[in-house]
Amino acid sequence: MRKAVKQWIHNEARRNRAAAVALAEAKYLAMPLQKKNTNKLDAVLRQYVPAEKQADKAFIKRLKKELFTCDYAYGCSYYEYFVFDFAHRTEQERRQYVTEAEFLPICNRVAAKGHTERLFRDKYQAYRKFQSYYKRACIKVTGEADRTKFEKFAAAHPRFIVKALDKSRGRDNYVYDLADASETVEEIFSRMMGIGACIVEELIEQAEEMKRFHPSSVNTIRYVTLLRGDAVEPMFALIRMGCGEAHIDNVSAGGLFAVVDVETGVITTPGIRRVGSRLTEYPSHPDSGVPIQGAVVPRWQEVRALAQKLAKIVPEQRYVGWDFALTEDGWVVVEGNHKPSLTSIQIALGHGVRPWLALFEG
């Protein structure tokens, strides 16, 4: 009953801005009683509001009420308010954005369940399923019993990456080159035991055409497909690059991303990266100086063909974000993501993609 009432309130707020404003005012007044939510909000404000503005109490009060209003009116999280730049969007523009809260149930409708869902969540199961497309060695390490297996792997593949088995966004990912490592194999194994179950992969040696953007990270393509009957719909593509000394290209690790035209492979937007409290655009890579916007991803038609093939291997999982890396021998799979969000593509495009939701119907 309470859930139904709550849903009715949110539906009314999305139809009626006055209702959203009134609810936001009530939520602001109730903040002293909701410490957990207040802490979450304050963390986002520290991240996205310049320090000089954080000291302006009147500004922060207005901003909090605006954040609450957008939550009720659009289902917009505090984080999305800032990365979608809602402060400078019209009412019509705001309603074109698809928020995580709205998109997750849609993802769930086109996502596989049970064993197939676990296949995408568990990096080692995914590796075994798509091994011929990974084209590199990989082992699973779960405990002390795997020590000898890991030592033999490290001896055969001295450059490798360790990934937590079921985490995303580059969390608990570590790259090692035993020729330069400050840690011994034994010390690396001990660190892995602190992570928990993980996989160890032979490090991808990327082709020079992609390496030139940022040599110390494997720069990848996120290519998102939607299976509609027997047809594979290419939803969107992004190129992702590391920055600074990072060995991974994840945005959460300080990397940047840009939109790739799915037909031609042309990078159509500047690279985008969060610097301090701001999202900053880079027509060229900030470290290497290599132009981003207008560049063409090499061997693009091979990416398209590979994504078309992969999308039909597990048809129960209709919506997948495929991560690809380019080696001298062609494109390889990095991993498949079973519920890729629309957040990054909307940030990079600078507008919402609500019309795309029609593709998920039926």
C-alpha positions in Angstrom: 0.0 0.0 0.0 2.8 2.4 1.0 4.6 1.7 -2.2 1.5 2.3 -4.3 0.9 5.7 -2.5 4.5 6.7 -3.0 4.4 5.9 -6.7 1.1 7.9 -7.1 2.8 10.9 -5.4 5.8 10.7 -7.8 3.5 10.3 -10.8 1.6 13.4 -9.8 4.8 15.4 -9.2 6.0 14.5 -12.7 2.7 15.8 -14.2 2.4 18.9 -12.1 5.5 21.0 -11.3 3.6 22.9 -8.5 3.2 19.5 -6.8 6.9 18.8 -7.3 7.9 22.2 -5.8 5.6 21.6 -2.8 7.1 18.1 -2.1 10.6 19.5 -2.5 9.8 22.2 0.2 8.5 19.5 2.5 11.6 17.4 1.9 13.9 20.3 2.7 12.1 21.0 6.0 12.4 17.3 6.9 16.1 17.1 6.2 17.2 17.2 9.9 15.3 14.0 10.3 16.9 12.2 7.3 20.6 12.1 8.1 21.4 9.3 5.6 19.9 11.2 2.7 21.5 14.4 3.8 25.0 12.9 3.9 24.5 11.6 0.4 23.4 15.0 -0.9 26.2 16.8 0.9 28.7 14.4 -0.7 27.4 15.3 -4.2 27.5 19.0 -3.4 31.1 18.8 -2.3 31.9 17.0 -5.6 30.2 19.4 -8.0 29.8 22.8 -6.3 32.8 25.1 -6.4 34.3 25.7 -2.9 33.4 29.4 -3.0 29.8 28.6 -3.6 29.6 26.0 -0.9 30.0 28.7 1.7 27.0 30.7 0.3 24.2 29.4 2.6 21.4 31.1 0.6 22.7 29.6 -2.6 23.0 26.1 -1.1 19.4 26.4 0.3 18.0 27.3 -3.2 20.1 24.6 -4.8 18.9 21.8 -2.5 15.3 22.7 -3.1 16.0 22.7 -6.8 17.6 19.3 -6.6 14.6 17.9 -4.7 12.2 19.4 -7.2 14.1 17.8 -10.1 14.0 14.5 -8.2 10.2 14.6 -8.0 9.6 16.2 -11.4 12.0 14.1 -13.6 13.3 11.3 -11.4 16.6 13.0 -11.6 19.3 12.0 -9.1 21.5 14.6 -7.5 24.5 13.4 -9.6 22.4 13.6 -12.8 21.3 17.1 -12.1 25.0 18.3 -12.4 26.3 16.0 -15.2 23.2 16.7 -17.4 23.7 20.5 -16.6 20.0 20.9 -15.6 20.7 24.3 -14.2 21.0 25.6 -17.8 18.3 23.4 -19.4 14.7 24.4 -20.3 11.7 22.4 -19.0 11.4 20.8 -22.5 15.1 19.9 -22.6 15.0 18.4 -19.1 12.2 16.1 -20.0 14.1 14.6 -22.9 16.7 13.2 -20.6 16.4 9.5 -19.5 17.4 9.1 -15.9 18.9 6.0 -14.3 15.8 5.5 -12.2 13.6 5.4 -15.3 16.0 3.4 -17.5 16.7 0.6 -15.0 13.3 -1.1 -15.2 13.5 -0.9 -19.0 16.9 -2.6 -18.9 15.4 -5.3 -16.6 12.7 -6.0 -19.2 15.3 -6.8 -21.9 17.8 -8.5 -19.6 18.3 -12.2 -19.2 17.7 -13.8 -15.8 19.3 -16.6 -13.8 22.3 -18.3 -15.3 22.6 -16.0 -18.3 22.5 -12.9 -16.1 25.3 -14.4 -14.0 27.3 -15.1 -17.2 27.6 -11.3 -17.7 28.0 -10.4 -14.1 30.8 -13.0 -13.5 33.8 -12.0 -15.6 35.2 -15.5 -15.8 32.0 -17.1 -17.0 31.8 -14.3 -19.6 35.4 -15.1 -20.6 34.7 -18.8 -21.1 31.6 -18.1 -23.1 33.3 -15.6 -25.5 36.8 -16.9 -25.2 37.4 -17.1 -29.0 36.7 -13.3 -29.2 38.9 -12.4 -26.2 42.0 -13.9 -27.8 44.1 -13.9 -24.7 44.8 -16.1 -21.7 42.8 -15.8 -18.5 42.5 -17.6 -15.2 40.2 -17.4 -12.2 41.7 -17.0 -8.7 39.5 -17.6 -5.6 41.9 -18.6 -2.8 45.1 -20.1 -1.6 44.5 -23.3 -3.6 45.1 -21.2 -6.8 48.5 -19.9 -5.8 50.5 -22.4 -8.0 48.2 -21.7 -10.9 48.7 -18.0 -10.6 52.5 -18.4 -10.3 52.6 -20.4 -13.5 50.3 -17.9 -15.3 52.6 -15.0 -14.2 55.7 -16.8 -15.4 54.1 -17.3 -18.9 52.4 -13.9 -19.0 54.5 -11.3 -17.1 52.3 -8.4 -18.2 48.8 -8.9 -16.8 45.7 -7.2 -15.3 43.9 -8.3 -12.2 40.1 -7.6 -12.0 37.7 -8.3 -9.2 35.4 -11.0 -10.4 32.0 -9.2 -10.0 32.9 -5.4 -9.8 32.5 -2.8 -12.5 33.7 0.7 -13.4 37.3 -0.3 -13.0 37.0 -0.9 -9.2 39.8 -3.2 -7.9 41.6 -3.4 -11.3 45.4 -3.5 -11.1 47.9 -3.7 -14.0 51.3 -5.4 -13.5 54.4 -5.7 -15.5 56.8 -8.1 -13.6 59.8 -6.6 -15.5 59.1 -3.3 -13.7 57.1 -4.4 -10.7 58.0 -3.1 -7.3 56.0 -6.1 -5.8 57.0 -9.7 -6.0 54.6 -12.4 -7.3 54.0 -13.5 -3.7 53.1 -9.9 -2.7 50.8 -9.5 -5.7 49.0 -12.8 -4.8 48.6 -11.5 -1.2 47.0 -8.3 -2.6 44.7 -10.4 -4.7 43.5 -12.3 -1.6 42.5 -9.0 -0.1 40.3 -8.3 -3.2 38.5 -11.6 -3.0 37.7 -13.7 -6.1 39.2 -12.2 -9.2 40.4 -13.0 -12.7 43.9 -12.5 -14.1 44.1 -11.7 -17.8 47.1 -11.5 -20.1 47.5 -7.8 -20.8 46.1 -6.6 -24.1 48.8 -5.2 -26.4 46.9 -2.5 -28.3 47.6 -1.4 -31.8 49.5 1.9 -32.3 46.4 3.5 -33.9 44.6 3.4 -30.5 47.7 3.6 -28.3 48.7 7.0 -29.7 45.8 8.6 -27.8 47.1 7.6 -24.4 49.9 5.0 -24.4 49.7 3.8 -20.8 46.1 2.7 -20.9 44.2 0.3 -23.1 41.8 2.7 -24.9 38.5 1.0 -25.7 35.3 1.3 -27.7 31.9 0.8 -25.9 29.5 -0.4 -28.6 26.0 -0.9 -27.4 23.6 -3.2 -29.2 19.9 -4.0 -28.8 18.5 -7.2 -30.3 15.0 -6.7 -31.8 13.8 -10.0 -33.1 16.5 -11.1 -35.5 17.8 -7.7 -36.1 20.7 -6.1 -34.2 20.2 -2.4 -33.5 23.4 -0.4 -32.9 22.3 2.0 -30.2 25.4 4.1 -29.7 29.2 4.0 -29.5 31.8 5.8 -27.3 35.5 5.9 -27.4 37.2 5.8 -23.9 40.7 6.8 -23.1 42.8 7.0 -20.0 44.5 10.2 -18.7 47.6 10.9 -16.7 49.3 7.8 -15.4 46.1 5.7 -15.4 46.3 2.2 -16.8 42.6 1.9 -17.3 40.2 4.1 -19.3 37.2 4.2 -17.0 35.6 7.6 -16.4 35.6 6.8 -12.7 39.4 6.6 -12.8 39.7 10.0 -14.5 39.4 8.9 -18.1 37.6 10.7 -20.8 35.0 9.7 -23.4 33.6 10.9 -26.7 30.8 9.9 -29.1 31.6 7.7 -32.2 29.3 7.7 -35.1 28.1 4.1 -35.4 28.0 4.1 -39.2 31.3 5.7 -40.0 33.6 5.4 -36.9 34.1 9.2 -36.9 34.5 10.7 -33.4 31.9 13.4 -33.4 32.3 15.2 -30.1 35.2 16.4 -28.0 36.5 14.2 -25.2 34.7 14.8 -21.9 36.3 14.4 -18.5 35.4 15.6 -15.0 38.0 18.0 -13.6 37.3 19.1 -10.1 33.6 20.2 -10.0 33.3 20.7 -13.8 32.9 18.5 -16.9 35.6 19.7 -19.3 35.7 19.2 -23.0 38.9 18.3 -24.9 39.1 18.5 -28.7 42.5 16.9 -28.3 43.8 14.5 -25.6 45.1 16.6 -22.7 48.3 14.4 -22.3 49.2 13.3 -25.8 47.8 16.2 -27.8 46.3 13.8 -30.3 43.1 15.2 -31.9 39.9 13.5 -30.7 37.0 15.2 -32.4 37.1 14.4 -36.1 39.4 11.5 -35.8 38.3 8.1 -37.3 38.4 4.9 -35.3 40.5 2.5 -37.4 39.0 -0.7 -38.9 35.6 0.5 -37.8 33.6 -1.9 -40.1 35.3 -4.8 -38.3 33.9 -3.4 -35.0 30.4 -3.3 -36.4 30.6 -6.8 -37.8 32.0 -8.2 -34.5 29.2 -6.5 -32.5 26.5 -7.9 -34.8 27.9 -11.4 -34.4 28.3 -11.2 -30.6 24.8 -9.8 -30.0 23.3 -13.0 -31.3 25.4 -15.5 -29.3 23.2 -15.0 -26.2 19.9 -13.8 -27.6 18.2 -13.9 -24.1 20.4 -10.8 -23.2 19.0 -8.4 -25.7 20.8 -5.3 -24.6 24.6 -5.3 -24.1 27.4 -2.8 -24.0 30.4 -4.5 -25.7 33.9 -3.2 -24.8 36.4 -3.7 -27.6 40.2 -3.1 -27.9 42.3 -3.0 -31.0 45.4 -5.2 -31.3 47.7 -5.6 -34.2 45.7 -8.8 -35.1 42.3 -7.0 -35.0 39.6 -6.2 -32.5 39.1 -8.2 -29.3 36.5 -8.3 -26.6 37.4 -6.7 -23.3 34.0 -7.6 -21.7 30.3 -7.4 -22.1 28.1 -5.2 -19.9 24.5 -6.4 -19.5 22.9 -3.1 -18.4 24.8 -0.3 -20.0 23.4 3.1 -18.9 22.5 6.0 -21.1 24.2 8.5 -18.8 27.6 8.9 -20.6 26.0 9.2 -24.1 23.6 11.9 -23.0 26.5 13.8 -21.3 28.6 13.6 -24.4 25.7 14.5 -26.8 24.6 17.4 -24.6 21.0 16.4 -24.9 18.5 13.7 -23.8 17.7 10.6 -25.9 14.1 10.0 -24.9 13.1 9.0 -28.5 15.4 6.0 -28.2 13.1 4.4 -25.6 10.7 3.5 -28.4 13.3 0.9 -29.6 12.8 -1.0 -26.4 9.1 -1.5 -26.9 7.7 -4.8 -27.9 
